[in-house]
């Protein structure tokens, strides 16, 4: 079968012929319906170097947000019917620590001893014609379109987890949420916030077309650049926002979010651009919080799929055939995509 393989650091991945995997005990083989290309993939093969924090040794198939149809089950697996559609939960922890027992594999207490972080992150992922997934990591899609659902495994789950933790800050009238960075995750964050809260959603980006798409989903937009913070504060009557979500994570965007906060507000940095910031007692709004989140729980993913099936969230998807998978990554790197690039291995 064909697969997009991360072969070495600081080198583009390769589209290669590899053996079709066989499901082992407790595993299911999926015929991949769609696999999303993510900036995290680009970081793996282009930005990280051997031994650097966050690096994962090469030699595996990319793709940590994938969906597919059951093709075959491994020994001991029951309850799955061939042809049924599922979304794959990417993180894989040890399975027996406290975090994993509550479905929070992203914060596995034994992560340092694991041979991989998850599907497409050290273990072969879904940027291929077939993928083996632990049965526990499969979330049913029912009759929902599995191709368009593929990005939900990260681009939907990650903002949902961040928003869910901030819901107490947005409960009540007259609340404001801020979304910085309107790429794939930011656009879905706007939709999640609109569906789950009554807050006014303020969205900001440097790209005009990205802001127009956010407006179509209910956001009030503020362009990036000079006067950005003043414009955000003006929309809140000078008070600031109750919850901010930075989907970039660079130093300037973190500082913009900090400067836009209300007293008691919560800033969640979701983007992994390695930004840094400063804290001062006299310039930080009282009782405000700066935190970060990483991906989400499998329970969260079940809830994301429920929102998708109810029509509350709609990922923007640009489809690519398997032959064009490397072009999808090129366009991702070049910033030429409007939505999430999803490779469809069995198109046609």
VEXDREN-2710 file (C-alpha; in Angstrom, 1 decimal):
% VEXDREN-2710
k/r/px/py/pz
1/UNK/0.0/0.0/0.0
2/UNK/1.0/3.6/-0.3
3/UNK/1.9/5.8/2.7
4/UNK/3.4/9.2/3.5
5/UNK/6.5/8.3/5.5
6/UNK/8.7/10.6/7.7
7/UNK/12.1/9.3/6.9
8/UNK/14.6/11.7/8.4
9/UNK/14.8/15.1/10.2
10/UNK/14.7/18.3/8.3
11/UNK/13.6/16.5/5.1
12/UNK/10.3/16.4/3.4
13/UNK/8.3/13.1/3.8
14/UNK/8.2/10.5/1.0
15/UNK/5.3/8.8/-0.6
16/UNK/6.3/5.1/-0.5
17/UNK/5.1/1.6/-1.0
18/UNK/4.9/-0.2/2.4
19/UNK/3.4/-3.4/3.6
20/UNK/-0.3/-3.3/4.6
21/UNK/-0.5/-3.6/8.4
22/UNK/-2.1/-6.5/10.1
23/UNK/-4.2/-5.9/13.3
24/UNK/-2.9/-7.5/16.4
25/UNK/-4.8/-8.4/19.6
26/UNK/-7.1/-5.6/20.6
27/UNK/-6.6/-3.7/17.3
28/UNK/-8.7/-2.9/14.2
29/UNK/-7.6/-2.4/10.6
30/UNK/-9.2/0.7/9.1
31/UNK/-9.5/1.3/5.3
32/UNK/-8.6/5.0/5.6
33/UNK/-11.4/7.4/4.4
34/UNK/-9.5/10.6/5.0
35/UNK/-6.3/11.8/6.8
36/UNK/-5.7/15.4/7.7
37/UNK/-2.4/17.2/7.1
38/UNK/-1.4/19.2/10.2
39/UNK/1.3/21.8/11.0
40/UNK/2.5/19.4/13.7
41/UNK/3.5/17.0/10.9
42/UNK/5.5/19.8/9.3
43/UNK/7.2/20.5/12.7
44/UNK/8.2/16.8/13.0
45/UNK/9.9/16.5/9.6
46/UNK/11.1/20.1/9.0
47/UNK/11.7/22.0/12.2
48/UNK/12.8/19.5/14.9
49/UNK/16.3/18.0/15.0
50/UNK/17.5/14.8/16.6
51/UNK/17.3/15.0/20.4
52/UNK/15.6/18.4/20.5
53/UNK/12.6/18.8/22.8
54/UNK/9.5/17.6/21.1
55/UNK/11.3/15.6/18.4
56/UNK/10.3/12.0/17.6
57/UNK/12.7/9.7/15.9
58/UNK/11.8/9.2/12.2
59/UNK/10.8/6.0/10.4
60/UNK/7.0/6.0/10.6
61/UNK/3.9/6.9/8.6
62/UNK/2.5/10.4/9.3
63/UNK/-1.2/11.2/10.0
64/UNK/-2.6/11.7/13.5
65/UNK/-6.1/12.8/12.4
66/UNK/-7.7/10.0/10.4
67/UNK/-11.0/8.3/9.8
68/UNK/-11.9/5.1/8.1
69/UNK/-14.1/2.0/7.6
70/UNK/-13.5/-1.2/9.5
71/UNK/-11.7/-3.7/7.2
72/UNK/-10.5/-6.4/9.6
73/UNK/-10.3/-6.9/13.4
74/UNK/-7.5/-8.5/15.4
75/UNK/-7.7/-11.4/17.9
76/UNK/-10.1/-10.8/20.8
77/UNK/-11.9/-7.8/19.2
78/UNK/-15.7/-7.9/19.1
79/UNK/-18.5/-5.4/18.4
80/UNK/-17.2/-4.0/15.1
81/UNK/-18.8/-4.6/11.7
82/UNK/-16.9/-4.4/8.5
83/UNK/-17.7/-1.2/6.6
84/UNK/-18.7/0.9/9.6
85/UNK/-17.1/4.3/9.8
86/UNK/-15.0/5.5/12.7
87/UNK/-12.8/8.4/13.8
88/UNK/-9.4/7.4/15.3
89/UNK/-8.4/9.0/18.6
90/UNK/-4.7/9.7/18.0
91/UNK/-3.0/9.8/21.5
92/UNK/-1.9/6.5/22.9
93/UNK/-0.7/6.3/26.5
94/UNK/0.3/3.4/28.7
95/UNK/-3.4/2.5/29.3
96/UNK/-3.1/1.9/33.1
97/UNK/-2.1/5.2/34.8
98/UNK/-4.6/7.5/36.3
99/UNK/-4.6/9.9/33.3
100/UNK/-5.1/7.1/30.8
101/UNK/-7.8/5.5/32.9
102/UNK/-9.9/8.6/32.5
103/UNK/-9.2/8.7/28.7
104/UNK/-6.6/11.5/29.0
105/UNK/-3.8/9.7/27.1
106/UNK/-2.2/13.0/26.2
107/UNK/-1.1/13.4/29.8
108/UNK/0.0/9.8/30.4
109/UNK/2.1/9.6/33.5
110/UNK/4.4/7.0/31.8
111/UNK/4.8/8.9/28.5
112/UNK/8.6/8.9/28.9
113/UNK/8.7/5.1/28.8
114/UNK/6.3/4.7/25.8
115/UNK/7.8/3.9/22.4
116/UNK/5.5/6.5/20.7
117/UNK/3.1/9.3/21.6
118/UNK/0.3/8.2/19.3
119/UNK/-0.9/7.4/15.8
120/UNK/1.3/9.3/13.4
121/UNK/3.5/10.4/16.2
122/UNK/6.1/7.6/16.5
123/UNK/3.6/4.9/15.6
124/UNK/2.4/4.4/12.0
125/UNK/-0.6/6.8/11.4
126/UNK/-3.3/7.3/8.9
127/UNK/-1.6/9.1/6.0
128/UNK/-1.9/5.7/4.2
129/UNK/-4.4/3.5/2.5
130/UNK/-4.8/1.4/5.7
131/UNK/-4.1/2.0/9.4
132/UNK/-4.1/-0.2/12.5
133/UNK/-5.8/1.4/15.5
134/UNK/-6.4/0.1/19.0
135/UNK/-10.1/-0.7/19.3
136/UNK/-10.4/1.5/22.4
137/UNK/-9.4/4.5/20.2
138/UNK/-12.2/4.3/17.7
139/UNK/-15.2/6.7/17.9
140/UNK/-18.2/5.8/15.8
141/UNK/-19.3/8.2/13.1
142/UNK/-22.6/6.5/12.1
143/UNK/-23.8/7.8/8.8
144/UNK/-21.8/11.1/9.0
145/UNK/-19.3/11.8/6.2
146/UNK/-16.0/10.2/7.4
147/UNK/-13.8/12.2/5.0
148/UNK/-14.9/15.6/6.2
149/UNK/-14.8/14.3/9.8
150/UNK/-11.1/13.3/9.7
151/UNK/-9.8/16.7/10.9
152/UNK/-12.0/16.5/14.0
153/UNK/-9.5/14.1/15.6
154/UNK/-7.1/17.1/16.1
155/UNK/-8.5/20.3/14.6
156/UNK/-11.8/19.7/16.3
157/UNK/-10.7/17.9/19.5
158/UNK/-7.9/20.4/20.5
159/UNK/-10.1/23.5/20.5
160/UNK/-13.0/21.7/22.0
161/UNK/-10.9/20.6/25.0
162/UNK/-9.6/24.1/25.5
163/UNK/-13.0/25.7/25.2
164/UNK/-14.6/23.1/27.6
165/UNK/-12.1/24.0/30.3
166/UNK/-13.0/27.7/29.9
167/UNK/-16.8/27.3/29.9
168/UNK/-17.1/28.6/33.6
169/UNK/-15.5/31.9/32.5
170/UNK/-18.1/32.3/29.7
171/UNK/-21.2/31.3/31.7
172/UNK/-23.6/34.3/32.1
173/UNK/-24.6/37.3/30.2
174/UNK/-22.3/39.9/28.7
175/UNK/-19.3/37.6/28.3
176/UNK/-16.6/37.8/25.6
177/UNK/-14.3/35.2/24.1
178/UNK/-11.3/36.0/21.9
179/UNK/-9.9/33.6/19.2
180/UNK/-6.4/34.5/17.9
181/UNK/-5.4/32.7/14.7
182/UNK/-8.0/31.6/12.3
183/UNK/-6.5/28.5/10.7
184/UNK/-8.1/25.1/10.9
185/UNK/-8.3/25.0/14.7
186/UNK/-9.3/28.6/15.1
187/UNK/-12.2/28.4/12.7
188/UNK/-13.6/25.4/14.5
189/UNK/-13.1/27.1/17.8
190/UNK/-15.3/29.9/16.7
191/UNK/-18.0/27.4/15.8
192/UNK/-17.7/25.6/19.1
193/UNK/-17.9/28.8/21.1
194/UNK/-20.9/29.9/19.2
195/UNK/-22.7/26.6/19.7
196/UNK/-21.8/26.1/23.4
197/UNK/-21.9/29.7/24.9
198/UNK/-23.8/32.9/24.6
199/UNK/-20.6/34.9/24.6
200/UNK/-19.7/37.4/21.9
201/UNK/-16.9/35.8/20.0
202/UNK/-14.1/38.1/18.8
203/UNK/-11.8/36.7/16.2
204/UNK/-8.6/38.1/14.9
205/UNK/-6.1/37.2/12.2
206/UNK/-3.8/38.8/9.6
207/UNK/-5.7/37.2/6.7
208/UNK/-8.8/39.0/5.4
209/UNK/-10.4/35.9/4.0
210/UNK/-9.9/34.0/7.3
211/UNK/-11.8/36.7/9.1
212/UNK/-14.6/36.7/6.6
213/UNK/-15.0/32.9/7.2
214/UNK/-15.1/33.5/11.0
215/UNK/-17.7/36.2/10.5
216/UNK/-19.9/33.7/8.6
217/UNK/-19.8/31.5/11.7
218/UNK/-20.9/34.3/14.1
219/UNK/-17.7/36.0/15.1
220/UNK/-17.0/39.8/15.3
221/UNK/-13.6/40.3/13.8
222/UNK/-10.6/42.6/14.5
223/UNK/-7.7/42.7/12.0
224/UNK/-4.2/42.1/13.3
225/UNK/-1.6/44.8/13.5
226/UNK/-1.6/48.3/15.0
227/UNK/-4.5/49.1/17.3
228/UNK/-5.5/45.5/17.6
229/UNK/-5.7/45.4/21.4
230/UNK/-7.5/48.8/21.6
231/UNK/-10.1/47.6/19.1
232/UNK/-10.7/44.4/21.1
233/UNK/-11.1/46.3/24.4
234/UNK/-13.5/48.7/22.7
235/UNK/-15.7/45.9/21.7
236/UNK/-15.9/44.7/25.4
237/UNK/-16.6/48.2/26.7
238/UNK/-13.1/48.5/27.9
239/UNK/-13.4/45.6/30.3
240/UNK/-11.5/43.0/28.3
241/UNK/-12.3/39.4/27.4
242/UNK/-13.3/36.6/29.8
243/UNK/-11.6/33.8/27.9
244/UNK/-8.9/34.0/25.2
245/UNK/-7.6/31.2/23.0
246/UNK/-4.3/31.7/21.2
247/UNK/-4.0/29.2/18.3
248/UNK/-0.7/30.5/17.2
249/UNK/1.4/30.5/20.4
250/UNK/4.0/33.0/19.3
251/UNK/5.3/35.7/21.6
252/UNK/3.4/38.6/19.9
253/UNK/0.1/36.7/19.9
254/UNK/0.4/35.6/23.6
255/UNK/1.1/39.3/24.5
256/UNK/-1.9/40.4/22.5
257/UNK/-4.1/38.0/24.4
258/UNK/-2.6/39.0/27.8
259/UNK/-3.2/42.7/27.0
260/UNK/-6.9/41.9/26.1
261/UNK/-7.8/40.1/29.3
262/UNK/-10.4/41.1/31.9
263/UNK/-10.0/40.6/35.6
264/UNK/-10.6/36.9/36.4
265/UNK/-10.1/36.0/32.7
266/UNK/-8.5/32.8/31.4
267/UNK/-5.9/32.7/28.6
268/UNK/-5.3/29.3/27.0
269/UNK/-2.3/29.0/24.7
270/UNK/-3.0/26.2/22.3
271/UNK/-0.6/26.9/19.4
272/UNK/2.9/25.5/19.7
273/UNK/5.0/28.3/18.2
274/UNK/7.3/28.3/21.3
275/UNK/6.4/31.9/22.3
276/UNK/7.4/33.3/25.7
277/UNK/6.0/36.1/27.8
278/UNK/6.4/37.9/31.1
279/UNK/4.2/38.2/34.1
280/UNK/3.9/41.1/36.5
281/UNK/1.7/41.6/39.5
282/UNK/0.9/45.2/38.6
283/UNK/0.2/44.7/34.9
284/UNK/-1.7/41.3/35.0
285/UNK/-5.4/41.6/35.6
286/UNK/-6.3/40.3/39.1
287/UNK/-7.1/36.6/39.4
288/UNK/-6.6/36.0/35.7
289/UNK/-5.0/32.7/34.5
290/UNK/-2.5/31.8/31.8
291/UNK/-2.5/28.1/30.9
292/UNK/-2.1/25.7/28.1
293/UNK/-3.7/22.6/26.8
294/UNK/-2.7/19.7/24.6
295/UNK/-5.1/17.8/22.4
296/UNK/-8.0/16.3/24.5
297/UNK/-9.6/13.2/25.9
298/UNK/-11.3/10.4/24.1
299/UNK/-14.5/11.4/25.9
300/UNK/-14.1/14.9/24.4
301/UNK/-13.8/13.3/20.9
302/UNK/-17.1/11.5/21.4
303/UNK/-18.6/14.9/22.2
304/UNK/-17.0/16.5/19.2
305/UNK/-18.4/13.9/16.9
306/UNK/-21.8/14.5/18.5
307/UNK/-21.6/18.2/17.6
308/UNK/-20.4/17.3/14.0
309/UNK/-23.4/14.9/13.5
310/UNK/-25.7/17.6/14.9
311/UNK/-24.4/20.1/12.3
312/UNK/-22.9/22.4/14.9
313/UNK/-19.4/22.2/13.6
314/UNK/-18.3/21.9/10.0
315/UNK/-14.6/21.5/9.2
316/UNK/-13.5/23.3/6.0
317/UNK/-11.8/20.6/3.9
318/UNK/-9.8/20.6/0.8
319/UNK/-9.5/17.1/-0.6
320/UNK/-6.4/15.6/-2.2
321/UNK/-5.9/12.2/-3.8
322/UNK/-3.1/9.9/-2.5
323/UNK/-1.0/10.8/-5.5
324/UNK/-1.1/14.4/-4.4
325/UNK/-0.4/13.9/-0.7
326/UNK/3.0/15.6/-0.9
327/UNK/1.5/18.5/-2.7
328/UNK/-1.0/18.8/0.2
329/UNK/2.0/19.2/2.6
330/UNK/3.7/21.7/0.3
331/UNK/0.6/23.9/0.2
332/UNK/0.3/23.6/3.9
333/UNK/3.8/24.8/4.4
334/UNK/3.3/27.6/1.9
335/UNK/0.1/28.9/3.6
336/UNK/-1.9/28.3/0.4
337/UNK/-4.7/26.3/1.9
338/UNK/-8.1/27.8/2.9
339/UNK/-9.3/24.8/4.8
340/UNK/-7.8/21.6/6.2
341/UNK/-6.0/19.5/3.6
342/UNK/-7.4/16.0/3.8
343/UNK/-5.8/13.1/1.8
344/UNK/-8.4/10.6/0.5
345/UNK/-6.5/7.4/-0.3
346/UNK/-9.3/5.6/-2.0
347/UNK/-10.8/8.5/-3.9
348/UNK/-12.7/7.5/-7.0
END
